[in-house]
């Protein structure tokens, strides 16, 4: 599995345009709190974008509490007045791109929590996905290939295993930004990637053992060099 990531500007432009169009649709159809949005397929056809683009825009609006997705039912307008919704969407569209340090801080705080939940809640299917991601990372590193995306796919699998849909959604939202910045700042060099194989293995073992404290400690160790890099070097513009 490979993540296909557009440039940061392209990604943001597409998302902002879709969020604006969804807002316009809500206004045009005079949708009220509790009303259902058209299906992802209908929105995809209407706006001429992929369903994954639609899904990500909906997930972002859901993350901010403006939409509510219900399994097997669809996506609904949250209990927010239209004026307030318009103001909140304007704020979302004006959000600045996070700097590298902010991304690192957010990711570390988030993952220290998700790895504990993953150790507590993981299923056999989650372990299978984690092991597949770990092996994909190992193969790329051993072959001397760039493994940034495989590294992050492993961490996304942890978020999924946490069983917390909000944390999982947040990771999906910030992942493209993280990949772009990792590649720009050259955080993952060859030596660090080789070390990362064992660190990933230690995290996996702790999750498999359902040892929440050990999982958290292994994740702290894994992030140590990234944390030091972030605070000991100036980020590039």
Secondary structure, DSSP 8 states (H G I E B T S, - for coil): -------HHHHHHHHHHHHHHHHHHHHHTT--TT-B---HHHHHHHHTS-HHHHHHHHHHHHHTTSEEEETTTEEEE-S--HHHHHHHHHHHHH-----HHHHHHHHHHHHHHHHHHHHHH--HHHHHHHHHHHHHHHHHHHTT---HHHHHHHHHHHHHHTT-HHHHHHHHHHHHHHHHHHHHHT---HHHHHHHHHHHHHHHHHHHHT-HHHHHHHHHHHHHHHHHHHHHS----
